[in-house]
C-alpha cells in the first residue's frame, strides 16, 4: 500500500508541475500494482486531458466510472474527453449520469451548459444530411422519448409512407418503432401486425420477436408467444425480459394443456 501511495503521490507532484508524461508513467506504475483503484485511472485521465489525448483520456475515465460509479470526477473527465472527441451526444449522456450522482455539482452543471448547445448543433447538422424519411423517423423518436405515442405513431407512419421501398431498412425500423408505441398503448393486434411485417424480412430481428411475443401474451395466445420467445432465446439467451417471459408464458401453456386434459 505504501508503494502505491508513493507512485500516486509522486504522480500528483509531477502533474502539478505540468510534467504530464512523468505523471502518466507514475500513475501507470500504480495501476499495474493495483488495477482496481478508480483514483489512479482518474488521475491518469486528467494527464491525458492536459495533453489533449482525448481517446486515452476517455478510456481511462470510462474505466474509472466502471470501477466506481459514484465518483463524480470520473463523469466530468469522461465528458471532457468526449467533448474533445466531438462526441457531444455521448458527453451529454455521461453528464446526465453524473447528475444522478450529484445534481448540484458545479463542474458537471457548467459542462452541461457548455456542451448542450454543441450537441444540439451537431444533431441539427446530422439531421440536415439525412433523407426526408430518416428525418421524420428521428422526429418520431423524439416524440416517443417524450411519451407522446400518438404523435410518434403519426410520424413513423409518415416516414413509412415517404419510403419508396416499404421493405427498406428505414421502413422496417419505423414499423418496429411504431410497434413499440402500440405496445405502450396495449394495442396488441397492431403490435403483431407491424412486428410480423418486420419479421417477414428480418426473421431474426430481436426487438420484433420480443414485442410480438409480449403482444401474443397480452392476447392470451400463449403458444404463439412461447414460439417467438424460444426463437429469440435461441438467438440471444441473455435477454432478461425474454427469460422471464419464457417462464411466465411456459407456465400459462402448461396450465392450458392441463385444463384441456380435464
LINGIWO-V520237 format. One record per backbone hydrogen bond with DSSP energy under -0.5 kcal/mol. NH is the residue of the N-H (numbers start at 0). CO is the residue of the C=O. Records with the same first field share a line. If there is no record, write none. Layout:
BEGIN
NH: CO / CO
END
This chain:
BEGIN
4: 0
5: 1
6: 2
7: 3
8: 4
9: 5
10: 6
11: 7
12: 8
13: 9
14: 10
15: 11
16: 12
17: 14
18: 13
19: 17
22: 18
23: 19
24: 20
25: 21
26: 22
27: 23
28: 24
29: 25
30: 26
31: 27
32: 28
33: 29
36: 33
37: 35
40: 36
41: 37
42: 38
43: 39
44: 40
45: 41
46: 42
47: 43
48: 44
49: 45
50: 46
51: 48
52: 47
53: 51
56: 52
57: 53
58: 54
59: 55
60: 56
61: 57
62: 58
63: 59
64: 60
65: 61
66: 62
67: 63
70: 67
71: 69
73: 70
74: 70
75: 71
76: 72
77: 73
78: 74
79: 75
80: 76
81: 77
82: 78
83: 79
84: 80
85: 82
86: 81
87: 85
90: 86
91: 87
92: 88
93: 89
94: 90
95: 91
96: 92
97: 93
98: 94
99: 95
100: 96 / 97
101: 97
104: 101
108: 104
109: 105
110: 106
111: 107
112: 108
113: 109
114: 110
115: 111
116: 112
117: 113
118: 114
119: 115
120: 116
121: 117
122: 118
123: 119
124: 120
125: 121
126: 122
127: 123
128: 124 / 125
129: 126
134: 130
135: 131
136: 132
137: 133
138: 134
139: 135
140: 136
141: 137
142: 138
143: 139
144: 140
145: 141
146: 143
147: 142
148: 146
151: 147
152: 148
153: 149
154: 150
155: 151
156: 152
157: 153
158: 154
159: 155
160: 156
161: 157
162: 158 / 159
165: 163
167: 164
171: 167
172: 168
173: 169
174: 170
175: 171
176: 172
177: 173
178: 174
179: 175
180: 176
181: 177
182: 178
183: 179
184: 180
185: 182
186: 181
187: 185
190: 186
191: 187
192: 188
193: 189
194: 190
195: 191
196: 192
197: 193
198: 194
199: 195
200: 196 / 197
201: 197
204: 201
205: 203
208: 204
209: 205
210: 206
211: 207
212: 208
213: 209
214: 210
215: 211
216: 212
217: 213
218: 214
219: 216
220: 215
221: 219
224: 220
225: 221
226: 222
227: 223
228: 224
229: 225
230: 226
231: 227
232: 228
233: 229
234: 230 / 231
235: 231
238: 235
239: 237
242: 238
243: 239
244: 240
245: 241
246: 242
247: 243
248: 244
249: 245
250: 246
251: 247
252: 248
253: 249
254: 250
255: 251
256: 252
257: 253
258: 254
259: 255
260: 256
261: 257 / 258
END
